Amino acid sequence: MTEIVYISTNLGTSCKECEQWIDGSQDFEGSVNHYLIEHSYKIEHIGSETIDGPDGKPWLTTVAVLSK
């Protein structure tokens, strides 16, 4: 593993490889597929993560960890 990428339904960021905007909050599946198809990453983990929401209450998000 030389590169690790974290995608969340709570985050948007640019692709580490090509600078394309990756927005897991709007298109989680498309964001994951971008790395899998365009850059040959592999899935290490897909699951959930609990974070503090804007109101301070727990907020459940979906996350993916990909590697190359």
N, C-alpha and C positions, 0 to 999 in steps of 0.2 A: 504494500500500500504506500503510495507516494502522495496521493491527494485524498482528502476527506472533505465531503460536502454535507452540510446540515440544511435540510429544507423543512419549513414549518408552515402550518396554516395560519401562523401568527406573523410571518415575516415576508418581506419582499427584498430582493437584493439582485445584483448583477451576477451573471454566470462567471465563474472563476476562469473558464476557458476562452469565452468569446465575447464577454461583456453584454450579451442579450439580457434584458430584464427578466428575472425569474421571480414570480410573485405567487408564493405558496398560499397566500390568503385568498387569492382570486382563482387560481388554477393549480391546485396541488398536484393532480395527476399529470397535467401538462408539464409542470416544473420538473417532476421526477423523470418523466419520459424524455425530456430534453437532454438531461445528462446521460440517460441510458442509451438513447438512440444516436444522438449527435456526437457524444464524446466517449462512449464505451465504458461508462462507469458501471459498477455492480452494486446491488442492494446489500447492505450490511444489516440494516434494521429498519423496520417500519413499526411504529407503535404510537403511544400517546404520552403526553407530558402535561402536567398540571402546573400552571403559572398563575401569578397574581393578575387578576383582571383589572381594568381601569377603575372599578369600584372597590378594589381591595379583596374581592371574593375570588375563590378559586375558579380558574377558567381552563377547560380541557382543550388541548390542541393536538393535532396529528403531526407527527414528525417522521422524517426519513433521513437515514444516514447512508450515504453512498460513498464508494471508494473506487480508486483507480490504481 
